[in-house]
Amino acid sequence: MNALHFNQLLTTPADALRLAGALLGLIGVLYLLRPRQRRVEVPFGGLWQRVLAERESRVVGRNFRRILSFLLMVLLAGLLLAALAEPLFAPVANGPRAAPLRPHTVVIVDVSASMQTADGLEGTRLAEAQAALRKWLLAAPADEDVLLLAASGHAEVLAGWGSDRATLDDGIARLRPTDGGLDLRRAIATAQQALAHRAAPRIVLVSDAGPAELPLDVTPLVPLAHLRVGPARAWQPGQPPPAPHLTNLAVGELRVRPEPLDPSRGTLTVQVRNDTPQPVAAQLLLAGSDTAYDAANFASPDALRRIVDVELPPGLSTQVVPGVDLTAARFAVQVRGKSALRDAAPWDDWGFAVLAERKELGVLLVSGGADVDPAVGNLYLAAALFAHGKVKVQHLAAADYRPETFAARDRPRHGVDVVLLDQAGFALPEGTPGLILSLAGAPTETLRLAEGPELAVRDEEHPVMRGISFQDTNFDKVRLIPQRPGDVVLAVAKPRGAVMVARQTAVRSLEWGIDLLETDLGARYSLPLLVSNALLWLVGQEESLVPPLQVGRPWAVDAPVDATWQYVEPGQPPRPARTSGRQLLGQSERHGVHVWRSDGDRLVARATVLAPTENPLLLQPWGPTAQPLPASPTIAPPRALLPRWSLWLLAVLLIVLVEWLTYLRRRTV
């Protein structure tokens, strides 16, 4: 009989009972048969009379030996049945026994920015993770196959399948923190792909339990365990996340507003976070450079522009610094404590910004009205345009104005970016943004005028109205503008209606129901600022800073020209840039200023911001499917040398041998 299927002859309890009954019946019938005594001839029968008498005295003992033999035979049959029916003893859910499998584990180590925080048992949280991982690896079963992944915005394999313990230890030593956030979904997906079709799969996540940049909204297909480090190491399941206690100052959002009449100077607004429970005396270090890339470059004495002493309350605060030197194209701010403050997370002490380039704008000024010289236009309006600085003005009389001539599609020919219609009708060129100043109104509009009104700013946050006030400004006459769907009211004549509105559809436009000859606004500081704000908003340059890029996320930056581009990452040598059409593609986990340079020396610079999730105070669970990693790994018990059914058969052979030596041998020999 094939030994592999020996213990599978009985598949149901009924089969076992039938076979047991048959064996017991056969043994009983055999023991009911008395053995036939042999006939022996002897020379003198009297010699055997004493022997026969002794034989009669031992009849009880002889019967006892036959009963013992019967019981041994019954035990032998039971052992045979146990060997045959072993599958019936195991729980049904377990099914047939399979050979032990070699476990496969993917270890994901979080190397996001928060792992640089110096509140771990070994210094930083990443150093604690390395020490904990070495301890776990030392106690792991020798046959466990491990793959090591470093995860932040992307996942990198540091040691593949089949690596020996020395290679894995070297991979742990090569773990380095990044400035990016943790994309847990990508890390889990990479691990599941590596575990596809492998036996006994498992994922172990080593992290400080900081929130993932993207939520893990999918259930892992394999068991997920976590090994917590940092403040979350003592976090028990079902309890709220612990509140880390650390001293940390961080720079948040930067905003710069240049002075309208002096773009080389401006006002800096910076958000600063104080993670301590009490106020902290600190300093803001303002640096500027045209060539710096990262904190090390901006920290040089040549880049330092200003040091400002501030008192930071607990939590988030906004600090305003006026009169900042904005002559450099790249800007950085560092916060540091004035006393011997040990900042546990120095990686978030810097903020970077790139100032938007102020391009020269082509402005077409169309003037109407009997009191205005069309050759120069309204002098107040012309002076306000001159104060803006970077404008090239073309003057045109209202009678000579043809809107179709200045359509956006023909801009390379006419060079006009913005059209200003001063008391000259309402028709703006197709696709070209414009500003309309008119007391007359559109031909289809019911004219509504207000005499001697008091104007008030309605939307102070709109880029056109920043820094604008009509206090002590006199208006003899204004036109009330009928509102359309989507209009943003910038200023009103109290309490009657809108006087200035902004419209942002496919093309931006402004409409002001005023005439500069009917007000003393031209003699106020507000007019140059109002015109400058309007021009920048109309062409989309209302923000003084180029929008930043988030560290670790994919980027797509518009290229100004078709050319061959090189990409310069902070702290790295230049390399060819990835492009797609007129866009420059990239992704980096280095905080600083990233630059693309064309073969024609055109530059595109973008600053970065840290992921909002990379706050060392933020902790959260990784989902209900993640279970804590045991303190010591579970080691499978050693496999038996022989299966149980073979042990039953060995016991049967041993009993047969004992029975033959003690009873049957005397009956057959």
ROLOKOL-370424 format. One record per residue (C-alpha): residue number from 1; residue in one letter; x, y, z. Coordinates in steps of 0.001 Angstrom, whole numbers, always signed. Layout:
// ROLOKOL-370424
   k r      xx      yy      zz
 NUM A       X       Y       Z
...
//
This chain:
// ROLOKOL-370424
   k r      xx      yy      zz
   1 M      +0      +0      +0
   2 N   +1235   +3470    -810
   3 A   +2255   +5099   +2492
   4 L   +1208   +8540   +1294
   5 H   -2456   +7420   +1218
   6 F   -2397   +4919   +4072
   7 N   -4116   +7249   +6524
   8 Q   -6812   +8205   +4019
   9 L   -8572   +4812   +3724
  10 L  -11291   +5852   +6169
  11 T  -13017   +9087   +5279
  12 T  -16234   +8903   +7411
  13 P  -17047   +7723  +10955
  14 A  -19387   +5061   +9507
  15 D  -16463   +3470   +7664
  16 A  -14456   +3372  +10898
  17 L  -17308   +1794  +12865
  18 R  -17925    -896  +10248
  19 L  -14260   -1841  +10085
  20 A  -13972   -1847  +13906
  21 G  -16961   -4184  +14198
  22 A  -15559   -6556  +11607
  23 L  -12154   -6766  +13333
  24 L  -13637   -7320  +16797
  25 G  -15941  -10042  +15443
  26 L  -13059  -11800  +13739
  27 I  -10899  -11710  +16869
  28 G  -13771  -13008  +19018
  29 V  -14462  -15957  +16670
  30 L  -10789  -16897  +16630
  31 Y  -10599  -16910  +20438
  32 L  -13759  -19040  +20756
  33 L  -12043  -21814  +18858
  34 R  -10080  -23998  +21267
  35 P   -6658  -24960  +19967
  36 R   -6387  -28653  +19116
  37 Q   -3937  -30502  +21361
  38 R   -1278  -32606  +19749
  39 R   -1265  -36409  +20379
  40 V   +1999  -37602  +21825
  41 E   +2891  -41293  +22395
  42 V   +5001  -42058  +25485
  43 P   +6539  -45346  +26751
  44 F   +4847  -45348  +30198
  45 G   +1706  -43276  +31002
  46 G   +2223  -43419  +34763
  47 L   +5197  -41115  +34450
  48 W   +2886  -38308  +33255
  49 Q    +248  -38578  +35960
  50 R   +2020  -36020  +38168
  51 V   +2427  -33683  +35217
  52 L   -1248  -33917  +34378
  53 A   -2168  -33152  +37980
  54 E     -67  -29994  +37928
  55 R   -1639  -28998  +34606
  56 E   -5121  -29202  +36100
  57 S   -4026  -26899  +38949
  58 R   -2878  -24182  +36493
  59 V   -6053  -24038  +34400
  60 V   -7035  -20690  +35902
  61 G   -3715  -19150  +34965
  62 R   -3976  -20580  +31452
  63 N   -7379  -19014  +30952
  64 F   -6006  -15707  +32218
  65 R   -3258  -15836  +29605
  66 R   -5800  -16337  +26859
  67 I   -7829  -13326  +28095
  68 L   -4677  -11161  +28158
  69 S   -3870  -12256  +24645
  70 F   -7401  -11373  +23601
  71 L   -7076   -7893  +25061
  72 L   -3719   -7390  +23337
  73 M   -5281   -8352  +20034
  74 V   -8106   -5853  +20631
  75 L   -5548   -3121  +21394
  76 L   -3660   -4047  +18254
  77 A   -6818   -3703  +16188
  78 G   -7539    -319  +17811
  79 L   -4108    +968  +16901
  80 L   -4583    -140  +13329
  81 L   -7895   +1679  +13216
  82 A   -6287   +4821  +14686
  83 A   -3611   +4793  +12012
  84 L   -6188   +4371   +9274
  85 A   -8643   +6928  +10667
  86 E   -6206   +9703  +11640
  87 P   -7892  +12308   +9309
  88 L  -11088  +11903  +11352
  89 F   -9315  +13135  +14498
  90 A   -8295  +16529  +13014
  91 P  -10801  +19455  +12977
  92 V  -12759  +19614   +9743
  93 A  -11798  +23280   +9171
  94 N   -8107  +22443   +9014
  95 G   -8504  +20033   +6154
  96 P   -5664  +17749   +5127
  97 R   -2352  +18555   +6739
  98 A     +49  +20459   +4534
  99 A   +3763  +20736   +4779
 100 P   +4952  +23837   +6733
 101 L   +5446  +26867   +4432
 102 R   +8427  +29202   +4328
 103 P   +7209  +32633   +5517
 104 H   +7688  +35724   +3309
 105 T   +7658  +39192   +4907
 106 V   +7907  +42649   +3333
 107 V   +9208  +45201   +5842
 108 I   +8116  +48786   +4993
 109 V  +10174  +51423   +6812
 110 D   +8693  +54924   +6936
 111 V  +11382  +57439   +5905
 112 S   +9096  +60482   +5602
 113 A  +10048  +63871   +7052
 114 S   +8549  +63290  +10506
 115 M  +10976  +60390  +11055
 116 Q  +13735  +63028  +11429
 117 T  +12203  +64188  +14722
 118 A  +14681  +63716  +17565
 119 D  +12420  +62199  +20225
 120 G  +13192  +58508  +19733
 121 L  +14960  +56130  +22098
 122 E  +18030  +56147  +19841
 123 G  +17927  +59847  +18893
 124 T  +15702  +60328  +15876
 125 R  +12635  +58237  +15194
 126 L  +14381  +56677  +12200
 127 A  +17366  +55673  +14353
 128 E  +14937  +54025  +16784
 129 A  +13270  +52252  +13867
 130 Q  +16652  +50923  +12683
 131 A  +17495  +49592  +16153
 132 A  +14059  +47980  +16591
 133 L  +14249  +46430  +13137
 134 R  +17688  +44903  +13810
 135 K  +16378  +43402  +17063
 136 W  +13341  +41966  +15302
 137 L  +15466  +40576  +12478
 138 L  +17849  +38914  +14941
 139 A  +14976  +37022  +16580
 140 A  +13187  +36113  +13329
 141 P  +13228  +32478  +12131
 142 A  +16245  +31649  +10027
 143 D  +14100  +30471   +7124
 144 E  +11964  +33666   +6969
 145 D  +12467  +35427   +3631
 146 V  +12494  +39234   +4061
 147 L  +12285  +42102   +1551
 148 L  +13168  +45614   +2819
 149 L  +11354  +48705   +1460
 150 A  +12021  +52372   +2253
 151 A   +8764  +54298   +1819
 152 S   +7880  +57978   +1630
 153 G   +6400  +59474   -1542
 154 H   +7701  +56421   -3387
 155 A   +8929  +52948   -2389
 156 E  +12544  +51851   -2857
 157 V  +13847  +48294   -2435
 158 L  +16957  +48257    -236
 159 A  +17278  +44463     +88
 160 G  +15464  +41953   -2106
 161 W  +14187  +38427   -1632
 162 G  +16828  +35883    -747
 163 S  +19122  +38429    +873
 164 D  +21181  +37110   +3749
 165 R  +21091  +38741   +7172
 166 A  +24259  +40756   +6455
 167 T  +22689  +42273   +3324
 168 L  +19503  +43093   +5221
 169 D  +21517  +44737   +7987
 170 D  +23376  +46785   +5392
 171 G  +20035  +47863   +3889
 172 I  +18839  +48970   +7321
 173 A  +22023  +51027   +7748
 174 R  +21369  +52749   +4377
 175 L  +17940  +54067   +5438
 176 R  +17895  +57859   +5124
 177 P  +15032  +60266   +5934
 178 T  +13480  +62436   +3214
 179 D  +11528  +65703   +3284
 180 G   +8442  +64128   +1704
 181 G   +5244  +62680   +3121
 182 L   +4264  +59021   +3416
 183 D   +2222  +57628    +523
 184 L   +1004  +54540   +2367
 185 R   -1202  +53350    -479
 186 R   +1739  +53172   -2873
 187 A   +3896  +51398    -279
 188 I   +1203  +48784    +464
 189 A    +565  +48229   -3257
 190 T   +4299  +47728   -3895
 191 A   +4517  +45248   -1023
 192 Q   +1492  +43284   -2236
 193 Q   +2980  +43023   -5717
 194 A   +6205  +41680   -4231
 195 L   +4240  +39106   -2186
 196 A   +2127  +37877   -5105
 197 H   +2105  +34055   -5333
 198 R   +4431  +33688   -2333
 199 A   +3732  +31419    +610
 200 A   +2819  +32735   +4088
 201 P   +2834  +36453   +3082
 202 R   +2975  +39264   +5638
 203 I   +3655  +43023   +5703
 204 V   +5379  +44722   +8626
 205 L   +5163  +48539   +8718
 206 V   +7770  +50352  +10818
 207 S   +6625  +53953  +11387
 208 D   +5954  +56710  +13924
 209 A   +2216  +56421  +13175
 210 G   +2167  +59824  +11530
 211 P    -791  +60365   +9183
 212 A    -280  +59217   +5618
 213 E    -265  +61816   +2855
 214 L   -3022  +59824   +1142
 215 P   -5408  +57753   +3300
 216 L   -5164  +53984   +3166
 217 D   -8719  +53523   +1904
 218 V   -8170  +49986    +646
 219 T   -7905  +46832   +2718
 220 P   -4523  +45091   +2372
 221 L   -4802  +41657    +793
 222 V   -2237  +40169   +3207
 223 P   -1825  +40445   +7002
 224 L    -475  +43843   +8058
 225 A   +1412  +44331  +11326
 226 H   +3010  +47507  +12604
 227 L   +6043  +48275  +14713
 228 R   +5640  +51761  +16215
 229 V   +8504  +54081  +17102
 230 G   +8685  +57563  +18562
 231 P   +5809  +58735  +20792
 232 A   +3538  +56005  +19410
 233 R   +5656  +53111  +20690
 234 A   +3438  +52613  +23779
 235 W    +195  +53181  +21922
 236 Q   -2333  +50490  +22764
 237 P   -5033  +49525  +20227
 238 G   -8378  +51114  +20980
 239 Q   -6853  +54060  +22829
 240 P   -6621  +57641  +21494
 241 P   -3262  +58576  +19940
 242 P    -753  +59895  +22480
 243 A    +124  +63605  +22471
 244 P   +3864  +63977  +21831
 245 H   +5679  +66401  +24110
 246 L   +8470  +68134  +22240
 247 T   +9924  +71562  +21635
 248 N   +9594  +72570  +18016
 249 L   +9302  +75725  +15924
 250 A   +8162  +75451  +12302
 251 V   +7745  +77784   +9325
 252 G   +4502  +77528   +7409
 253 E   +3111  +79600   +4527
 254 L   +5066  +82575   +3170
 255 R   +3490  +85561   +1439
 256 V   +5196  +88636      +9
 257 R   +3516  +91864   -1134
 258 P   +5850  +94236   -2973
 259 E   +5318  +97949   -2654
 260 P   +3337  +99140   -5706
 261 L   +5692 +101991   -6495
 262 D   +8871 +100191   -5364
 263 P   +8855  +96466   -6229
 264 S  +12321  +96051   -4702
 265 R  +10794  +96304   -1231
 266 G   +7751  +94726    +264
 267 T   +5947  +93230   +3244
 268 L   +6555  +89649   +4352
 269 T   +3821  +87605   +5996
 270 V   +4932  +84257   +7448
 271 Q   +3036  +81666   +9441
 272 V   +5022  +80211  +12336
 273 R   +3993  +77255  +14509
 274 N   +5115  +76962  +18117
 275 D   +4549  +73409  +19362
 276 T   +5512  +74209  +22960
 277 P   +2803  +75030  +25551
 278 Q   +4315  +78425  +26405
 279 P   +5438  +81531  +24462
 280 V   +8909  +81379  +22978
 281 A  +11290  +84230  +22155
 282 A  +12574  +83531  +18648
 283 Q  +14197  +85096  +15612
 284 L  +13197  +85129  +11969
 285 L  +16170  +85044   +9609
 286 L  +15303  +86434   +6168
 287 A  +17612  +85453   +3321
 288 G  +17598  +86231    -389
 289 S  +19648  +84973   -3307
 290 D  +19519  +84515   -7063
 291 T  +21442  +81218   -6993
 292 A  +20683  +79443   -3671
 293 Y  +18905  +76093   -3719
 294 D  +18531  +74815    -140
 295 A  +18966  +75728   +3530
 296 A  +22745  +75337   +3399
 297 N  +22996  +77916    +573
 298 F  +20603  +80403   +2175
 299 A  +22388  +80123   +5542
 300 S  +25529  +81756   +4119
 301 P  +26304  +85315   +5336
 302 D  +26032  +86682   +1783
 303 A  +22366  +85638   +1552
 304 L  +21271  +87051   +4922
 305 R  +19031  +90096   +4506
 306 R  +17486  +90698   +7910
 307 I  +17015  +89285  +11444
 308 V  +13732  +90004  +13222
 309 D  +13033  +89298  +16911
 310 V   +9557  +87890  +17544
 311 E   +7565  +86495  +20454
 312 L   +5759  +83343  +19342
 313 P   +2603  +82323  +21219
 314 P   +1705  +78622  +21478
 315 G    +175  +77255  +18313
 316 L     -20  +78942  +14928
 317 S    +646  +82677  +14565
 318 T   +1162  +85124  +11699
 319 Q   +4173  +87404  +11723
 320 V   +4252  +90531   +9507
 321 V   +7606  +92039   +8584
 322 P   +7474  +95304   +6543
 323 G  +10272  +96837   +4513
 324 V  +11810  +93565   +3309
 325 D  +14500  +93658    +615
 326 L  +13067  +91867   -2439
 327 T  +15859  +92448   -4943
 328 A  +16693  +88723   -5096
 329 A  +14570  +86234   -7024
 330 R  +14658  +83486   -4364
 331 F  +13663  +83958    -789
 332 A  +13939  +81908   +2438
 333 V  +12908  +82286   +6073
 334 Q  +14272  +80374   +9061
 335 V  +12861  +80403  +12584
 336 R  +15072  +79668  +15582
 337 G  +14796  +80097  +19324
 338 K  +16801  +82875  +20934
 339 S  +17654  +80898  +24079
 340 A  +19218  +77449  +24323
 341 L  +16120  +75902  +22790
 342 R  +16549  +72331  +21613
 343 D  +14395  +72058  +18516
 344 A  +13338  +68433  +18165
 345 A  +12377  +68818  +14495
 346 P  +14859  +71161  +12751
 347 W  +13763  +69844   +9364
 348 D  +10667  +72124   +9361
 349 D  +12454  +75341  +10427
 350 W  +12859  +76640   +6853
 351 G  +10403  +78028   +4352
 352 F  +11257  +78874    +739
 353 A   +9691  +81112   -1883
 354 V  +10363  +82264   -5432
 355 L   +9323  +85782   -6366
 356 A   +7266  +86044   -9521
 357 E   +8989  +87805  -12384
 358 R   +7274  +91088  -13219
 359 K   +7016  +91087  -16986
 360 E   +6632  +94225  -19061
 361 L   +3007  +94603  -20065
 362 G   +1706  +96033  -23289
 363 V   -1200  +98389  -22427
 364 L   -3567  +99968  -24930
 365 L   -5142 +103127  -23473
 366 V   -8242 +104159  -25413
 367 S   -9419 +107625  -24305
 368 G  -12736 +109339  -24938
 369 G  -14456 +112472  -23691
 370 A  -14287 +116044  -24918
 371 D  -11871 +117196  -22205
 372 V   -9227 +114521  -22805
 373 D   -6366 +114689  -25317
 374 P   -6427 +111283  -27074
 375 A   -2693 +111542  -27726
 376 V   -1852 +111226  -24015
 377 G   -5145 +110185  -22450
 378 N   -6289 +111125  -18988
 379 L   -3199 +112453  -17215
 380 Y   -4157 +110934  -13884
 381 L   -4538 +107514  -15498
 382 A   -1345 +107955  -17524
 383 A    +578 +108867  -14348
 384 A    -771 +105782  -12557
 385 L    +389 +103572  -15435
 386 F   +3809 +105223  -15347
 387 A   +4071 +104543  -11600
 388 H   +3539 +100838  -12223
 389 G   +6905 +100783  -13952
 390 K   +6900  +97795  -16308
 391 V   +4334  +98906  -18871
 392 K   +4534  +99963  -22486
 393 V   +1560 +102204  -23241
 394 Q     -55 +102775  -26638
 395 H   -2523 +105695  -26848
 396 L   -5526 +105604  -29119
 397 A   -8541 +107861  -29579
 398 A  -11963 +106333  -29066
 399 A  -12919 +107111  -32679
 400 D   -9982 +105057  -33975
 401 Y  -10534 +102030  -31719
 402 R  -11488  +98752  -33440
 403 P  -11821  +95829  -30970
 404 E  -11177  +93130  -33601
 405 T   -7753  +94611  -34288
 406 F   -6490  +93756  -30791
 407 A   -7778  +90194  -30372
 408 A   -5639  +87877  -28260
 409 R   -4863  +85585  -31197
 410 D   -3049  +88491  -32910
 411 R    -977  +89486  -29882
 412 P   +2414  +88757  -31578
 413 R   +1446  +91467  -34066
 414 H     -18  +94184  -31843
 415 G   +1751  +93375  -28525
 416 V   -1209  +94361  -26325
 417 D   -1746  +92452  -23054
 418 V   -4389  +94695  -21456
 419 V   -6889  +97188  -22886
 420 L   -8000 +100231  -20829
 421 L  -11183 +101897  -22089
 422 D  -11521 +105298  -20445
 423 Q  -14972 +106712  -21274
 424 A  -14699 +105012  -24676
 425 G  -17416 +102374  -24913
 426 F  -17720  +98770  -23751
 427 A  -16390  +96472  -26483
 428 L  -13249  +94626  -25326
 429 P  -11195  +92633  -27850
 430 E  -11856  +88912  -28021
 431 G   -9632  +87037  -25536
 432 T   -7854  +90167  -24252
 433 P   -8446  +91246  -20637
 434 G   -9452  +94844  -20033
 435 L  -10559  +97608  -17692
 436 I  -13601  +99744  -18487
 437 L  -14067 +103160  -16859
 438 S  -17337 +104752  -17916
 439 L  -20049 +107007  -16605
 440 A  -22166 +106525  -19741
 441 G  -22786 +102823  -19430
 442 A  -23545 +100279  -22117
 443 P  -26077 +101199  -24840
 444 T  -28548  +98576  -23558
 445 E  -28103  +99526  -19909
 446 T  -30529 +101681  -17946
 447 L  -28325 +104453  -16651
 448 R  -28330 +104953  -12871
 449 L  -26142 +107706  -11455
 450 A  -25412 +108661   -7859
 451 E  -24523 +112221   -6988
 452 G  -21854 +112882   -4337
 453 P  -21837 +109323   -2949
 454 E  -19627 +107842    -261
 455 L  -17645 +104899   -1648
 456 A  -16607 +101931    +482
 457 V  -14541  +98858    -273
 458 R  -16727  +95738    -272
 459 D  -14126  +92971    -829
 460 E  -10882  +93849    +951
 461 E   -9360  +90412    +228
 462 H   -9655  +90679   -3543
 463 P   -6215  +91266   -5150
 464 V   -7458  +94432   -6871
 465 M   -8488  +96048   -3580
 466 R   -5457  +95199   -1434
 467 G   -4317  +98305    +389
 468 I   -7131 +100441   -1095
 469 S   -9159 +102916    +937
 470 F  -11601 +105622    -213
 471 Q  -11498 +107477   +3057
 472 D  -11467 +111270   +2494
 473 T  -11938 +110697   -1258
 474 N  -14643 +112777   -2951
 475 F  -16759 +111615   -5888
 476 D  -19030 +114078   -7629
 477 K  -20807 +111465   -9667
 478 V  -20642 +107647  -10091
 479 R  -22595 +105104  -12118
 480 L  -24287 +102196  -10365
 481 I  -23416  +99004  -12233
 482 P  -26133  +96359  -12704
 483 Q  -24790  +93048  -11454
 484 R  -24546  +89939  -13601
 485 P  -24296  +86334  -12391
 486 G  -20759  +85670  -11186
 487 D  -19843  +89349  -10635
 488 V  -17619  +90125   -7646
 489 V  -18497  +93520   -6146
 490 L  -15307  +95350   -5200
 491 A  -16686  +98741   -4103
 492 V  -20146 +100184   -3467
 493 A  -21759 +103600   -3197
 494 K  -23374 +103399    +227
 495 P  -26087 +102347    +449
 496 R  -27244 +102205   -3155
 497 G  -25251  +99731   -5277
 498 A  -22079  +98459   -6923
 499 V  -19602 +100902   -8447
 500 M  -16655  +98559   -9140
 501 V  -17047  +94909  -10162
 502 A  -14697  +92138  -11283
 503 R  -15654  +89453  -13783
 504 Q  -13653  +86260  -14141
 505 T  -14904  +84035  -16942
 506 A  -12688  +82764  -19749
 507 V  -11110  +86250  -19816
 508 R  -10810  +88567  -16834
 509 S  -12306  +92051  -16945
 510 L  -13019  +94979  -14621
 511 E  -15727  +97614  -14811
 512 W  -15601 +100847  -12832
 513 G  -18493 +103270  -12986
 514 I  -16330 +106351  -12448
 515 D  -14740 +109185  -14386
 516 L  -11418 +110428  -13050
 517 L  -12459 +113960  -13986
 518 E  -15443 +113681  -11587
 519 T  -13370 +112809   -8486
 520 D  -10193 +113725   -6640
 521 L   -9102 +110053   -6630
 522 G   -6326 +110973   -9096
 523 A   -4623 +113034   -6396
 524 R   -4712 +110195   -3889
 525 Y   -2202 +107412   -3322
 526 S   -4973 +104876   -3936
 527 L   -5160 +105431   -7709
 528 P   -1617 +104221   -8660
 529 L   -2055 +101265   -6315
 530 L   -5528 +100524   -7691
 531 V   -4328 +100632  -11311
 532 S   -1247  +98525  -10546
 533 N   -3345  +95902   -8729
 534 A   -5829  +95870  -11606
 535 L   -3149  +95292  -14266
 536 L   -1546  +92442  -12316
 537 W   -4905  +90777  -11671
 538 L   -6031  +91094  -15279
 539 V   -2935  +89277  -16583
 540 G   -2829  +86729  -13716
 541 Q    +204  +88173  -11912
 542 E   -1625  +89281   -8793
 543 E    +428  +86956   -6600
 544 S   +3952  +88114   -5855
 545 L   +5154  +84542   -5285
 546 V   +5194  +81697   -7758
 547 P   +2882  +78928   -6441
 548 P   +5037  +76385   -4570
 549 L   +5280  +72659   -5222
 550 Q   +4612  +70072   -2524
 551 V   +7555  +67869   -1671
 552 G   +7101  +64290   -2831
 553 R   +4121  +64851   -5138
 554 P   +4325  +64679   -8972
 555 W   +4865  +68067  -10619
 556 A   +3956  +69541  -13995
 557 V   +5384  +73021  -14619
 558 D   +4644  +75035  -17757
 559 A   +7724  +75668  -19899
 560 P   +7922  +79200  -21358
 561 V   +9681  +78074  -24563
 562 D  +10286  +74923  -26561
 563 A  +13856  +73953  -25719
 564 T  +16064  +71263  -24228
 565 W  +15842  +71534  -20450
 566 Q  +18012  +70426  -17548
 567 Y  +16695  +69845  -14048
 568 V  +18659  +70960  -10969
 569 E  +17521  +69377   -7715
 570 P  +18802  +70908   -4442
 571 G  +22096  +69313   -3524
 572 Q  +22282  +67262   -6742
 573 P  +24123  +67732  -10048
 574 P  +22086  +68784  -13115
 575 R  +20396  +66073  -15154
 576 P  +18138  +66020  -18225
 577 A  +14595  +67069  -17421
 578 R  +11528  +64976  -18156
 579 T   +9097  +66791  -20425
 580 S   +5644  +66250  -21849
 581 G   +4690  +68720  -24544
 582 R   +5122  +72202  -23070
 583 Q   +5332  +70926  -19499
 584 L   +8326  +70093  -17310
 585 L   +7713  +66985  -15207
 586 G   +9360  +66194  -11922
 587 Q   +9087  +64814   -8407
 588 S  +11493  +65241   -5517
 589 E  +11686  +64710   -1779
 590 R  +14178  +67514   -1168
 591 H  +12961  +70778    +352
 592 G  +14276  +73944   -1277
 593 V  +14267  +75691   -4663
 594 H  +14114  +73504   -7782
 595 V  +15314  +74911  -11093
 596 W  +14845  +73987  -14739
 597 R  +17371  +75558  -17125
 598 S  +17009  +75618  -20911
 599 D  +19793  +75512  -23471
 600 G  +19021  +79193  -24097
 601 D  +19632  +80107  -20434
 602 R  +15941  +80490  -19638
 603 L  +15176  +79628  -16007
 604 V  +12067  +78225  -14350
 605 A  +12377  +78165  -10543
 606 R   +9891  +76708   -8074
 607 A  +10068  +76558   -4292
 608 T   +8664  +73632   -2324
 609 V   +6497  +73267    +771
 610 L   +6424  +70337   +3174
 611 A   +3453  +67984   +3171
 612 P    +838  +69200   +5690
 613 T    +731  +65708   +7216
 614 E   +4404  +65918   +8198
 615 N   +3714  +67500  +11560
 616 P   +5562  +65687  +14383
 617 L   +2570  +66237  +16676
 618 L     +60  +64458  +14423
 619 L    -514  +60765  +15075
 620 Q   -3288  +58490  +13887
 621 P   -3998  +54765  +13439
 622 W   -3217  +53133  +10130
 623 G   -6604  +51446   +9831
 624 P   -8485  +48576  +11449
 625 T   -6596  +45886   +9532
 626 A   -3175  +46721  +11024
 627 Q   -2324  +44697  +14121
 628 P    +563  +45326  +16537
 629 L   +3704  +43334  +15852
 630 P   +4439  +40845  +18686
 631 A   +7454  +41636  +20860
 632 S   +9124  +38464  +19578
 633 P   +8232  +36737  +16331
 634 T   +6196  +33570  +16445
 635 I   +8421  +30621  +15561
 636 A   +6713  +27544  +14129
 637 P   +7161  +24359  +16259
 638 P   +9631  +21808  +14876
 639 R   +8133  +19312  +12521
 640 A   +7808  +15681  +13696
 641 L  +10256  +13192  +12209
 642 L   +7428  +10782  +11322
 643 P   +3676  +11260  +10803
 644 R   +1372  +10088  +13589
 645 W     -65   +7174  +11650
 646 S   +3398   +5674  +11216
 647 L   +3882   +5861  +14999
 648 W    +628   +3944  +15421
 649 L   +1948   +1217  +13102
 650 L   +5231    +995  +15034
 651 A   +3217    +485  +18221
 652 V   +1253   -2327  +16477
 653 L   +4474   -4093  +15451
 654 L   +5844   -3819  +18982
 655 I   +2679   -5370  +20495
 656 V   +2744   -8201  +17941
 657 L   +6337   -8895  +18907
 658 V   +5474   -8971  +22638
 659 E   +2478  -11247  +22011
 660 W   +4535  -13663  +19972
 661 L   +7337  -13823  +22577
 662 T   +4976  -14303  +25520
 663 Y   +2267  -16636  +24220
 664 L   +2142  -17560  +20575
 665 R   +5780  -18625  +20526
 666 R   +5042  -21413  +23035
 667 R   +2056  -22537  +20981
 668 T   +3892  -22666  +17657
 669 V   +7442  -23715  +18478
//
